[in-house]
Amino acid sequence: MSVTQAKKVNRQYPSDKPLPANLAALIKGDSVHSRRDFLIFSIIDWHFRIQRPQQLSKYLAKSGKRTFFFSNHFIDATQPGYAIERLDSVDELYQIKLHVAGAPAIYFSPPTRHHLAMIEQGMVQFLMDFAVISSVSIVQHAYWYPLVTRLPNSLRIYDCMDHHEGFGNVPEKLIEIEKKMLRESDLVVVTSTWLENYACNYNRNCTVIRNASEFDHFAAPPPECFSDSRGSKIIGYYGAIAEWFDLDLIRGIAQAEPDALILLVGNDTIAAAEVVKTIPNIVFTGEVPYHRLPYYLHAFDVCLLPFRVSPLTLATNPVKVYEYLAAGKPVVCTDLPEIAQFGDLVYRAATHDSFIRIVSNCLHSVTAVDNTVFQQRQEFAREQTWNHRVSTLTEAIQAISLPKISIVVLTYNNLELTKLCLNSLLHWSDYPSIEVIVVDNASTDGTPDYLRELQQKEPIVQLVLNEQNHGFAKGNNIGLRTATGDFLVVLNNDTIVTPGWLLTMLRHLQADPTIGLIGAVTNNIGNEAKIEIAYQGPDEMLPAAFTYTTAHIGQHRLLRTAAFFCVMIPRKVFEQVGLLDENFGRGFFEDDDYCRRIERLGLRIACAEDVFIHHHLSASFNKIHDAEKRALFEKNKAYYESKWGKWEPHEYRHK
């Protein structure tokens, strides 16, 4: 693969750099629906042996996706940050190396608390610098998962390439994280049927996307190919020579075909060359770069996949077989489950004797039918490219089944605020499975006509027009009774939501089943959910909110009471707690009451620090005369205290 190496840029956290130009998209109000960035949390570095991680990333970028490849190689530094390298001069493809003290290897243990904090802070700087407001996280090693669970508005995909327990040396703590990742991912992608059967025990959202080849890279012979100085026929293999490599089989082939050259191309990690050094027709080349593989492949008369049968190889879908077939070569493989998909295009052998016999037959039989078989091999490989795989992956992501969320918006006059609320809701939710239930409490300012028109344009909007003002509790209850979602949101009509708010809020409830209800931070409310934030108007609000929430990714704080300008509750909790108490009438204290009812179940109330909702505050109540409002407050306070004892006034957060 050709790689354009741009100057590497190092960034440290925190930064005095102003907000990036990318945030102009937020200021203009561009929708995030059209594009999610892809974050590939890889098991290898980009410049290591070219494999599935690089290929998927490359072709995602070619498909128009902004793609960031996170290397497993960290930069040893004392301050959080990252280095970035542009990998292609045309496509938006980058490698990111995060700063981590000591630059730990990801294979031997999960991140320590200190390392995870550094990784997270470097990630915060990256998200801000590139204005990543919507993403797909593709995780290829368990080490990354504790970070990925904290990322805002990100779909989580586990790209399961191997049966990691089959390696035999993976620490148990990493295996535990992998199983958690299998259970929790929005989609598990596996490379083989064996892995599919394994992964489906943990997650019903599982799909097979096998490996592939870059057909054009391997199909045509290069200008120069390897040749043996003796003119021998060549039996070849390229790839890692590791514990799964059947060296006894190679020895048997070499002895059966003493006049042939056994050419083994790849990194020898098991000292195989030393073991067979007395066999003259076995030659090792060592590691060669990806672009040089066709130089050897097109010299092979027979291609080998000489693997031992083990839990690891039973789950393996070998990339090199696709590449061998792209060159039209005869291929002889150990009889593993994934080889069956190649049908008659690949020879399979269950024993050493049959393997050696098939190799000999391929080496010495050249018939007229070979050209037809050559074409069949290439035609198969032509339809099994990384471009095909990325198309399949994109379709699988679009088909991800997330919990359905019902959003109940109660309206009463304040038409302009309602328009701002619903426009932001439809524009910024960035969530595939929602229903919006708008309940109007007999507005008289043209709101019903606007809502009818909106319903005609937006099929996810359901409309309930009340003939009288039922107040806050009953009005919302009408919407909640209509809702069919797995999670329920109560959202005031004097709010403006921000990009990705729904998925980010949902993640907190998914991660912690002890949270029975969660709210968001805001600019204007009478409790700890209010934060210090400065902006003038919606144009300034979006980047200000992005800056605050990104700096607090994955964080929530516990509250005694969440104000119901914006709250989310799991349906299973709602079914236990029930509807809002309609005795509170037009409003005041129904949110306090509901939170007490949730606490009675042993559950907690929380505020998501990484979700910001602009709140105009009491748009409807501000139209009530002060004396009337005070009387309603005192009446409802007395009713609340009759149920729960003395009311504790809300407090602001301490600076």
C-alpha positions as CSV (number, residue, x, y, z in Angstrom):
1,M,0.0,0.0,0.0
2,S,1.4,3.4,-1.0
3,V,1.5,5.7,2.0
4,T,1.9,9.4,1.8
5,Q,3.9,10.4,4.8
6,A,3.1,13.9,5.9
7,K,5.0,15.7,8.6
8,K,3.9,14.2,12.0
9,V,2.3,16.7,14.3
10,N,2.4,16.4,18.1
11,R,-0.5,17.9,20.2
12,Q,-0.5,18.1,23.9
13,Y,-3.4,18.5,26.3
14,P,-4.5,21.0,27.5
15,S,-4.1,23.3,24.5
16,D,-4.3,27.1,24.2
17,K,-5.2,26.6,20.5
18,P,-8.5,28.2,19.6
19,L,-11.4,26.0,18.5
20,P,-10.7,24.4,15.1
21,A,-12.2,25.6,11.9
22,N,-14.1,22.3,11.7
23,L,-16.5,23.7,14.3
24,A,-17.8,26.1,11.6
25,A,-20.0,23.1,10.7
26,L,-21.6,23.3,14.2
27,I,-22.0,27.0,14.0
28,K,-23.8,26.7,10.6
29,G,-25.9,24.0,12.0
30,D,-24.9,21.3,9.6
31,S,-26.5,18.0,10.3
32,V,-24.5,15.1,11.7
33,H,-26.9,12.6,10.1
34,S,-24.9,12.5,6.9
35,R,-21.6,11.4,8.3
36,R,-20.0,9.6,11.1
37,D,-16.2,9.6,11.5
38,F,-14.6,6.2,11.8
39,L,-12.2,5.6,14.7
40,I,-10.2,2.3,14.3
41,F,-8.8,1.2,17.6
42,S,-6.2,-1.2,16.2
43,I,-4.3,-4.2,17.4
44,I,-1.3,-3.1,15.4
45,D,0.6,-0.1,14.1
46,W,-0.2,1.2,10.6
47,H,3.4,0.5,9.5
48,F,3.4,-3.1,10.7
49,R,2.6,-5.9,8.4
50,I,-0.4,-4.9,6.2
51,Q,-3.5,-6.8,7.4
52,R,-7.2,-6.4,8.0
53,P,-7.0,-3.3,10.2
54,Q,-5.1,-1.2,7.6
55,Q,-7.2,-2.5,4.7
56,L,-10.6,-1.8,6.3
57,S,-9.3,1.7,7.3
58,K,-7.9,2.4,3.8
59,Y,-11.1,1.5,2.1
60,L,-13.4,3.2,4.6
61,A,-11.4,6.4,3.8
62,K,-11.7,5.7,0.0
63,S,-15.5,5.5,0.5
64,G,-15.5,9.0,1.7
65,K,-15.4,8.4,5.5
66,R,-13.0,10.5,7.6
67,T,-11.0,7.7,9.2
68,F,-8.6,7.8,12.1
69,F,-6.4,4.7,12.8
70,F,-5.3,4.6,16.5
71,S,-2.0,2.8,16.7
72,N,-1.2,0.3,19.5
73,H,2.2,2.0,19.8
74,F,1.9,4.8,22.3
75,I,4.3,7.8,22.6
76,D,6.2,7.7,26.0
77,A,5.4,11.2,27.4
78,T,4.5,12.7,30.8
79,Q,1.8,15.0,29.4
80,P,-1.4,13.8,27.6
81,G,-1.6,14.4,23.9
82,Y,-1.2,12.7,20.6
83,A,0.8,12.7,17.3
84,I,-1.0,12.6,14.0
85,E,0.3,11.4,10.6
86,R,-1.7,11.8,7.4
87,L,-1.5,8.5,5.5
88,D,-3.0,9.5,2.2
89,S,-2.7,12.8,0.2
90,V,-6.3,12.5,-1.2
91,D,-8.4,10.5,1.3
92,E,-8.9,11.6,4.9
93,L,-6.9,8.8,6.5
94,Y,-4.8,9.5,9.6
95,Q,-2.8,7.5,12.1
96,I,-3.0,8.7,15.7
97,K,-0.5,7.8,18.4
98,L,-1.6,8.8,21.9
99,H,0.8,9.9,24.7
100,V,1.0,7.4,27.5
101,A,3.7,7.3,30.2
102,G,5.9,4.3,29.7
103,A,4.3,3.5,26.3
104,P,2.8,0.2,27.6
105,A,2.1,-2.7,25.2
106,I,-1.6,-3.4,24.9
107,Y,-1.3,-7.2,24.8
108,F,-0.3,-7.9,28.4
109,S,-2.7,-6.1,30.7
110,P,-5.6,-3.7,30.7
111,P,-4.8,0.0,31.0
112,T,-4.0,1.2,34.5
113,R,-6.1,4.0,36.0
114,H,-3.3,6.4,35.3
115,H,-2.8,5.3,31.8
116,L,-6.5,5.4,31.0
117,A,-6.7,8.9,32.3
118,M,-3.8,10.0,30.0
119,I,-5.4,8.2,27.1
120,E,-8.7,9.8,27.8
121,Q,-7.3,13.3,28.1
122,G,-5.4,12.9,24.8
123,M,-8.6,11.6,23.2
124,V,-10.4,14.7,24.5
125,Q,-7.9,16.9,22.7
126,F,-8.2,14.9,19.5
127,L,-12.0,15.1,19.6
128,M,-11.8,18.8,20.0
129,D,-9.2,19.4,17.4
130,F,-11.1,17.5,14.7
131,A,-14.6,18.4,15.9
132,V,-15.6,14.7,16.1
133,I,-19.3,15.0,17.1
134,S,-20.5,11.7,15.6
135,S,-18.4,8.5,15.2
136,V,-18.2,4.8,14.7
137,S,-15.7,3.1,17.0
138,I,-14.3,-0.1,15.6
139,V,-12.4,-1.9,18.3
140,Q,-9.9,-4.6,17.5
141,H,-8.4,-5.3,20.9
142,A,-9.9,-5.4,24.4
143,Y,-7.3,-2.9,25.7
144,W,-9.2,0.0,24.0
145,Y,-12.7,-0.9,25.3
146,P,-12.6,1.1,28.6
147,L,-11.8,4.2,26.6
148,V,-14.4,3.5,23.9
149,T,-17.2,3.2,26.5
150,R,-16.6,6.8,27.4
151,L,-16.7,8.3,23.9
152,P,-19.8,10.5,23.2
153,N,-22.2,9.7,20.4
154,S,-20.2,6.8,19.1
155,L,-21.5,3.5,17.8
156,R,-19.5,0.6,19.2
157,I,-18.3,-2.2,16.9
158,Y,-16.1,-5.1,18.0
159,D,-14.2,-6.4,15.0
160,C,-13.4,-9.9,16.2
161,M,-10.6,-11.2,14.0
162,D,-9.4,-14.1,16.1
163,H,-10.3,-16.3,19.0
164,H,-8.0,-14.6,21.5
165,E,-8.3,-17.3,24.1
166,G,-6.9,-19.6,21.5
167,F,-3.6,-17.9,21.6
168,G,-3.2,-19.4,25.1
169,N,-1.2,-16.4,26.5
170,V,-3.8,-13.6,26.7
171,P,-4.2,-12.4,30.3
172,E,-7.5,-13.3,32.0
173,K,-8.3,-9.7,32.7
174,L,-8.2,-8.8,29.0
175,I,-10.3,-11.9,28.2
176,E,-12.9,-10.6,30.8
177,I,-12.9,-7.2,29.0
178,E,-13.3,-8.9,25.7
179,K,-16.3,-10.8,26.9
180,K,-17.8,-7.6,28.3
181,M,-17.2,-6.0,24.9
182,L,-18.9,-9.0,23.1
183,R,-22.0,-8.5,25.3
184,E,-22.2,-4.7,25.1
185,S,-21.2,-3.8,21.5
186,D,-23.8,-2.5,19.2
187,L,-22.5,-4.8,16.5
188,V,-20.0,-7.7,16.6
189,V,-18.2,-8.3,13.3
190,V,-16.5,-11.7,13.0
191,T,-14.3,-13.1,10.3
192,S,-15.4,-16.8,10.4
193,T,-18.4,-19.0,11.0
194,W,-16.6,-20.5,14.0
195,L,-16.3,-17.0,15.5
196,E,-19.9,-16.3,14.7
197,N,-21.1,-19.3,16.6
198,Y,-18.9,-18.2,19.5
199,A,-19.9,-14.5,19.5
200,C,-23.6,-15.2,19.2
201,N,-23.5,-16.7,22.7
202,Y,-22.9,-13.2,23.9
203,N,-24.6,-10.8,21.4
204,R,-27.5,-11.3,19.0
205,N,-26.2,-8.4,16.8
206,C,-23.5,-10.4,15.1
207,T,-22.5,-10.5,11.4
208,V,-19.8,-12.3,9.4
209,I,-17.5,-10.1,7.3
210,R,-14.6,-12.2,6.2
211,N,-11.2,-11.2,5.1
212,A,-10.4,-10.4,1.5
213,S,-7.7,-9.2,-0.9
214,E,-6.6,-6.1,-2.8
215,F,-7.3,-7.9,-6.1
216,D,-5.4,-5.4,-8.4
217,H,-2.3,-5.6,-6.2
218,F,-2.0,-9.3,-6.5
219,A,-3.7,-10.3,-9.8
220,A,-1.1,-9.1,-12.4
221,P,2.5,-10.3,-12.3
222,P,5.0,-7.5,-11.5
223,P,7.7,-6.5,-14.0
224,E,10.1,-8.6,-12.0
225,C,9.5,-11.9,-10.1
226,F,11.6,-14.1,-7.9
227,S,13.4,-17.0,-9.6
228,D,15.5,-19.8,-8.3
229,S,19.0,-19.9,-9.6
230,R,18.7,-23.6,-10.2
231,G,15.4,-23.2,-12.1
232,S,13.5,-25.3,-9.6
233,K,9.8,-25.2,-9.2
234,I,8.7,-23.3,-6.2
235,I,6.4,-24.3,-3.4
236,G,5.6,-21.1,-1.5
237,Y,4.1,-19.6,1.6
238,Y,4.0,-16.1,2.8
239,G,2.8,-14.8,6.2
240,A,3.8,-15.2,9.8
241,I,5.8,-18.3,10.7
242,A,4.5,-18.7,14.3
243,E,3.2,-21.4,16.7
244,W,0.3,-22.2,14.4
245,F,2.7,-23.0,11.5
246,D,3.1,-26.7,10.8
247,L,6.8,-27.1,10.5
248,D,6.7,-30.9,10.5
249,L,4.4,-30.7,7.4
250,I,6.9,-28.4,5.6
251,R,9.7,-30.8,6.4
252,G,7.7,-33.7,4.9
253,I,7.0,-31.7,1.7
254,A,10.7,-30.8,1.3
255,Q,11.7,-34.4,1.7
256,A,9.0,-35.6,-0.8
257,E,10.0,-32.9,-3.4
258,P,13.8,-32.6,-3.1
259,D,14.1,-31.0,-6.5
260,A,11.6,-28.2,-5.6
261,L,12.4,-25.1,-3.6
262,I,10.3,-24.5,-0.5
263,L,10.2,-20.8,-0.2
264,L,8.9,-19.4,3.1
265,V,8.4,-15.6,3.1
266,G,7.6,-14.0,6.4
267,N,8.8,-13.2,10.0
268,D,10.0,-16.4,11.7
269,T,9.1,-16.1,15.4
270,I,9.6,-19.8,16.3
271,A,13.2,-20.2,15.1
272,A,11.9,-22.5,12.4
273,A,14.9,-21.8,10.1
274,E,17.2,-23.1,12.8
275,V,15.1,-26.3,13.2
276,V,15.2,-27.2,9.5
277,K,18.6,-25.7,8.6
278,T,19.9,-29.1,7.5
279,I,17.3,-29.4,4.7
280,P,18.8,-27.6,1.8
281,N,15.7,-26.9,-0.3
282,I,13.9,-24.9,2.4
283,V,14.7,-21.2,2.2
284,F,13.5,-18.4,4.5
285,T,13.4,-14.8,3.3
286,G,12.4,-13.1,6.5
287,E,9.8,-10.3,6.6
288,V,9.2,-8.5,3.4
289,P,7.0,-5.4,2.8
290,Y,3.5,-5.7,1.5
291,H,4.3,-4.1,-1.8
292,R,6.9,-6.9,-2.5
293,L,4.6,-9.8,-2.0
294,P,3.6,-10.1,-5.7
295,Y,7.3,-10.4,-6.5
296,Y,7.3,-13.8,-4.7
297,L,3.7,-14.8,-5.2
298,H,3.9,-14.9,-8.9
299,A,7.0,-17.1,-8.7
300,F,5.1,-19.8,-6.7
301,D,4.0,-22.9,-8.6
302,V,2.0,-24.1,-5.6
303,C,0.8,-22.0,-2.7
304,L,0.6,-23.4,0.8
305,L,-1.5,-22.8,4.0
306,P,0.3,-25.3,6.3
307,F,-1.4,-24.6,9.6
308,R,-1.8,-26.8,12.6
309,V,-5.4,-27.5,13.7
310,S,-6.0,-25.7,17.0
311,P,-8.7,-23.5,18.6
312,L,-7.0,-20.5,17.1
313,T,-6.8,-21.8,13.5
314,L,-10.3,-23.3,13.6
315,A,-11.5,-19.7,14.0
316,T,-9.2,-18.3,11.3
317,N,-10.3,-16.9,8.0
318,P,-6.9,-16.6,6.2
319,V,-6.3,-13.5,4.2
320,K,-3.5,-15.0,2.2
321,V,-5.8,-17.6,0.5
322,Y,-7.7,-14.7,-1.1
323,E,-4.4,-13.2,-2.3
324,Y,-3.2,-16.5,-3.6
325,L,-6.4,-16.9,-5.6
326,A,-6.2,-13.3,-6.9
327,A,-2.9,-14.5,-8.6
328,G,-4.8,-17.5,-10.0
329,K,-2.4,-19.9,-8.2
330,P,-3.2,-23.5,-7.0
331,V,-3.6,-23.5,-3.3
332,V,-3.3,-26.4,-0.8
333,C,-4.6,-25.9,2.7
334,T,-5.0,-27.7,5.9
335,D,-8.6,-28.7,6.2
336,L,-10.0,-26.0,8.4
337,P,-13.6,-24.9,8.6
338,E,-13.1,-21.6,6.7
339,I,-11.4,-23.2,3.8
340,A,-14.7,-24.9,2.8
341,Q,-16.1,-21.6,1.5
342,F,-13.5,-21.7,-1.4
343,G,-15.1,-24.9,-2.7
344,D,-13.1,-26.7,-5.4
345,L,-10.9,-23.6,-6.0
346,V,-8.7,-24.7,-3.1
347,Y,-7.4,-28.1,-2.2
348,R,-7.9,-29.3,1.3
349,A,-6.0,-31.9,3.2
350,A,-6.9,-33.5,6.5
351,T,-3.6,-35.4,7.0
352,H,0.1,-34.8,6.2
353,D,0.2,-37.6,3.7
354,S,-2.8,-36.3,1.7
355,F,-1.4,-32.7,1.9
356,I,2.0,-33.8,0.5
357,R,0.3,-35.9,-2.2
358,I,-1.9,-33.0,-3.4
359,V,1.2,-30.7,-3.5
360,S,3.0,-33.2,-5.6
361,N,0.0,-33.5,-8.0
362,C,-0.2,-29.8,-8.4
363,L,3.5,-29.4,-8.9
364,H,3.7,-32.0,-11.7
365,S,0.3,-31.9,-13.5
366,V,-0.1,-29.1,-16.0
367,T,-3.1,-29.6,-18.3
368,A,-5.2,-27.6,-20.7
369,V,-7.9,-27.2,-18.0
370,D,-5.5,-25.1,-15.9
371,N,-6.3,-21.9,-17.7
372,T,-10.0,-22.3,-17.0
373,V,-9.3,-23.0,-13.3
374,F,-6.9,-20.0,-13.3
375,Q,-9.7,-17.8,-14.5
376,Q,-12.2,-19.2,-12.0
377,R,-9.8,-18.6,-9.1
378,Q,-9.3,-15.0,-10.2
379,E,-13.0,-14.4,-10.8
380,F,-13.7,-15.6,-7.2
381,A,-11.1,-13.3,-5.8
382,R,-12.3,-10.4,-7.9
383,E,-15.6,-10.5,-5.9
384,Q,-13.9,-10.8,-2.5
385,T,-12.1,-7.5,-2.2
386,W,-11.7,-5.1,0.7
387,N,-13.9,-2.7,-1.1
388,H,-16.7,-5.4,-1.0
389,R,-16.0,-5.9,2.7
390,V,-16.3,-2.2,3.5
391,S,-19.6,-2.0,1.6
392,T,-20.9,-4.9,3.6
393,L,-19.7,-3.3,6.8
394,T,-21.4,0.0,6.0
395,E,-24.7,-1.8,5.4
396,A,-24.3,-3.7,8.7
397,I,-23.7,-0.4,10.5
398,Q,-26.8,1.1,8.9
399,A,-28.8,-1.9,10.1
400,I,-27.7,-1.7,13.7
401,S,-30.6,-2.2,16.0
402,L,-30.4,0.2,19.0
403,P,-33.0,0.5,21.7
404,K,-36.0,2.5,20.7
405,I,-36.3,5.9,22.4
406,S,-39.5,7.8,22.8
407,I,-39.3,11.6,23.3
408,V,-42.3,13.3,24.8
409,V,-42.5,17.1,24.2
410,L,-45.3,19.0,26.0
411,T,-46.2,22.3,24.4
412,Y,-48.3,25.2,25.5
413,N,-48.0,28.4,23.5
414,N,-44.5,29.8,23.1
415,L,-44.5,28.8,19.4
416,E,-41.1,30.2,18.5
417,L,-39.4,28.3,21.4
418,T,-41.3,25.2,20.3
419,K,-39.9,25.6,16.8
420,L,-36.4,25.9,18.0
421,C,-36.8,22.9,20.3
422,L,-38.3,20.6,17.6
423,N,-35.9,21.8,14.9
424,S,-32.9,20.9,17.1
425,L,-34.5,17.6,18.1
426,L,-35.0,16.5,14.5
427,H,-31.7,17.9,13.4
428,W,-29.3,16.9,16.1
429,S,-30.5,13.7,17.7
430,D,-28.4,11.5,15.3
431,Y,-30.1,8.3,16.5
432,P,-31.7,5.7,14.2
433,S,-34.7,4.6,16.3
434,I,-36.8,7.3,17.8
435,E,-40.4,8.5,18.0
436,V,-41.3,12.1,18.9
437,I,-44.6,12.5,20.7
438,V,-45.7,16.1,20.8
439,V,-48.6,16.8,23.2
440,D,-50.1,20.2,23.0
441,N,-52.0,21.6,26.0
442,A,-54.6,23.6,24.0
443,S,-52.2,26.3,22.7
444,T,-53.8,29.4,21.3
445,D,-50.9,31.0,19.4
446,G,-50.9,29.0,16.2
447,T,-48.9,26.1,17.7
448,P,-51.4,23.4,16.7
449,D,-51.3,24.5,13.0
450,Y,-47.5,24.4,13.1
451,L,-47.5,20.9,14.7
452,R,-50.0,19.6,12.1
453,E,-47.7,20.8,9.3
454,L,-44.6,19.4,11.0
455,Q,-46.3,16.0,11.4
456,Q,-47.0,15.9,7.7
457,K,-43.3,16.4,6.9
458,E,-41.7,14.3,9.7
459,P,-43.1,10.7,10.0
460,I,-41.4,10.1,13.3
461,V,-43.6,12.9,14.9
462,Q,-46.8,11.8,16.6
463,L,-49.2,14.5,17.6
464,V,-51.8,14.7,20.4
465,L,-53.9,17.9,20.6
466,N,-55.6,18.3,23.9
467,E,-58.8,20.3,24.1
468,Q,-57.8,21.9,27.4
469,N,-54.6,22.6,29.3
470,H,-54.1,19.6,31.5
471,G,-50.9,20.9,33.2
472,F,-47.4,19.5,33.2
473,A,-47.9,16.1,34.9
474,K,-51.1,15.0,33.1
475,G,-49.9,16.4,29.7
476,N,-46.7,14.5,29.9
477,N,-48.5,11.4,31.1
478,I,-50.7,11.5,27.9
479,G,-47.4,11.3,25.9
480,L,-45.8,8.7,28.1
481,R,-48.9,6.4,27.8
482,T,-48.5,6.7,24.0
483,A,-44.8,6.0,24.0
484,T,-43.5,2.6,22.8
485,G,-39.8,3.1,23.4
486,D,-37.4,1.0,25.5
487,F,-36.2,4.3,27.0
488,L,-38.4,7.4,27.6
489,V,-37.4,11.1,27.5
490,V,-39.4,14.0,28.9
491,L,-38.2,17.2,27.1
492,N,-39.5,20.7,27.7
493,N,-40.4,22.8,24.6
494,D,-38.2,25.6,25.8
495,T,-35.0,23.6,25.3
496,I,-32.5,23.2,22.4
497,V,-30.7,19.9,22.2
498,T,-27.1,19.5,21.0
499,P,-25.5,17.0,18.6
500,G,-25.6,13.4,19.6
501,W,-27.4,14.0,22.9
502,L,-29.6,10.9,22.8
503,L,-27.0,8.2,22.3
504,T,-24.6,9.8,24.8
505,M,-27.3,10.0,27.5
506,L,-28.4,6.5,26.7
507,R,-24.9,5.2,27.3
508,H,-24.9,6.2,30.9
509,L,-28.0,4.2,31.6
510,Q,-26.7,1.2,29.7
511,A,-23.4,1.3,31.6
512,D,-24.9,1.6,35.1
513,P,-28.1,-0.2,35.9
514,T,-28.2,1.5,39.4
515,I,-29.2,4.8,37.6
516,G,-32.9,5.0,37.4
517,L,-33.1,8.4,35.7
518,I,-30.6,10.7,34.2
519,G,-30.7,14.4,33.2
520,A,-28.3,16.7,31.4
521,V,-26.2,19.8,32.2
522,T,-27.7,23.1,31.2
523,N,-27.2,26.9,31.3
524,N,-30.4,27.6,33.3
525,I,-31.9,25.5,36.1
526,G,-32.2,25.7,39.8
527,N,-29.9,22.9,40.9
528,E,-26.5,21.3,40.3
529,A,-27.3,20.6,36.7
530,K,-26.5,24.3,36.0
531,I,-23.0,24.9,34.8
532,E,-20.9,28.0,34.2
533,I,-21.0,28.5,30.4
534,A,-21.1,31.6,28.3
535,Y,-22.5,32.2,24.9
536,Q,-24.8,34.6,23.0
537,G,-27.5,32.9,21.0
538,P,-27.7,29.4,19.4
539,D,-24.8,30.0,17.0
540,E,-22.3,30.4,19.9
541,M,-24.1,27.8,22.0
542,L,-23.2,24.8,19.9
543,P,-19.4,25.2,20.0
544,A,-19.5,26.2,23.7
545,A,-21.6,23.2,24.5
546,F,-19.3,20.9,22.4
547,T,-16.2,22.3,24.3
548,Y,-17.7,21.7,27.7
549,T,-19.2,18.2,27.1
550,T,-16.1,16.9,25.2
551,A,-14.0,17.9,28.2
552,H,-16.3,15.7,30.4
553,I,-16.7,12.6,28.2
554,G,-18.2,9.6,30.0
555,Q,-18.8,11.6,33.2
556,H,-21.9,11.9,35.3
557,R,-22.7,13.2,38.8
558,L,-25.3,12.1,41.2
559,L,-28.2,14.4,42.1
560,R,-30.9,14.3,44.6
561,T,-33.4,15.7,42.1
562,A,-33.2,16.0,38.3
563,A,-35.4,18.7,36.9
564,F,-37.7,17.4,34.2
565,F,-36.7,19.9,31.5
566,C,-34.8,16.9,30.1
567,V,-34.7,13.5,31.6
568,M,-34.3,9.9,30.3
569,I,-35.7,6.8,32.1
570,P,-35.5,3.1,31.1
571,R,-38.9,1.6,30.4
572,K,-38.4,-1.1,33.0
573,V,-37.9,1.6,35.7
574,F,-40.9,3.6,34.4
575,E,-43.1,0.5,34.6
576,Q,-42.2,0.2,38.3
577,V,-42.5,3.9,39.2
578,G,-45.5,4.7,37.0
579,L,-46.8,8.0,35.7
580,L,-46.2,11.4,37.1
581,D,-48.5,12.3,40.0
582,E,-51.2,14.4,38.4
583,N,-52.2,15.9,41.8
584,F,-49.4,18.4,41.1
585,G,-51.6,19.9,38.4
586,R,-50.1,22.7,36.3
587,G,-46.6,22.1,37.8
588,F,-44.0,22.4,40.6
589,F,-42.6,19.5,42.6
590,E,-43.7,16.7,40.2
591,D,-40.0,16.1,39.3
592,D,-39.0,16.0,43.0
593,D,-41.8,13.6,43.7
594,Y,-40.8,11.3,40.8
595,C,-37.2,11.2,41.9
596,R,-38.2,10.2,45.4
597,R,-40.2,7.3,43.9
598,I,-37.2,6.2,42.0
599,E,-35.0,6.3,45.1
600,R,-37.6,4.2,46.9
601,L,-36.6,1.4,44.4
602,G,-33.0,1.7,45.5
603,L,-32.0,3.5,42.3
604,R,-30.0,6.7,41.8
605,I,-30.6,10.0,40.0
606,A,-27.8,11.3,37.8
607,C,-26.8,14.1,35.5
608,A,-24.7,13.4,32.4
609,E,-21.8,15.9,32.3
610,D,-21.2,15.1,28.6
611,V,-24.7,16.1,27.5
612,F,-25.7,19.8,27.3
613,I,-29.2,21.0,26.8
614,H,-30.0,24.7,26.4
615,H,-32.9,25.7,28.6
616,H,-34.9,28.9,28.4
617,L,-36.4,28.1,31.8
618,S,-40.1,28.3,32.8
619,A,-41.3,29.8,29.5
620,S,-44.9,28.8,30.4
621,F,-44.7,29.6,34.1
622,N,-43.3,33.1,33.4
623,K,-46.7,34.0,31.9
624,I,-48.4,33.3,35.2
625,H,-48.8,36.2,37.7
626,D,-46.4,36.0,40.5
627,A,-49.0,35.7,43.2
628,E,-50.7,32.9,41.4
629,K,-47.4,31.2,40.8
630,R,-46.5,31.5,44.5
631,A,-49.8,30.0,45.6
632,L,-49.3,27.1,43.3
633,F,-45.8,26.6,44.6
634,E,-46.9,26.5,48.2
635,K,-49.9,24.2,47.5
636,N,-47.7,21.7,45.7
637,K,-44.9,21.9,48.3
638,A,-47.4,21.0,51.0
639,Y,-48.7,18.1,49.0
640,Y,-45.1,16.9,48.3
641,E,-44.2,17.2,52.1
642,S,-47.3,15.2,53.0
643,K,-45.8,12.3,51.0
644,W,-42.1,12.7,51.7
645,G,-41.5,14.9,54.6
646,K,-39.8,18.3,54.6
647,W,-38.7,19.4,51.2
648,E,-35.0,20.0,50.8
649,P,-34.4,23.1,48.5
650,H,-32.3,22.5,45.5
651,E,-28.7,23.6,45.5
652,Y,-26.3,24.8,42.8
653,R,-23.0,23.0,42.3
654,H,-20.0,24.2,44.3
655,K,-17.3,25.9,42.2
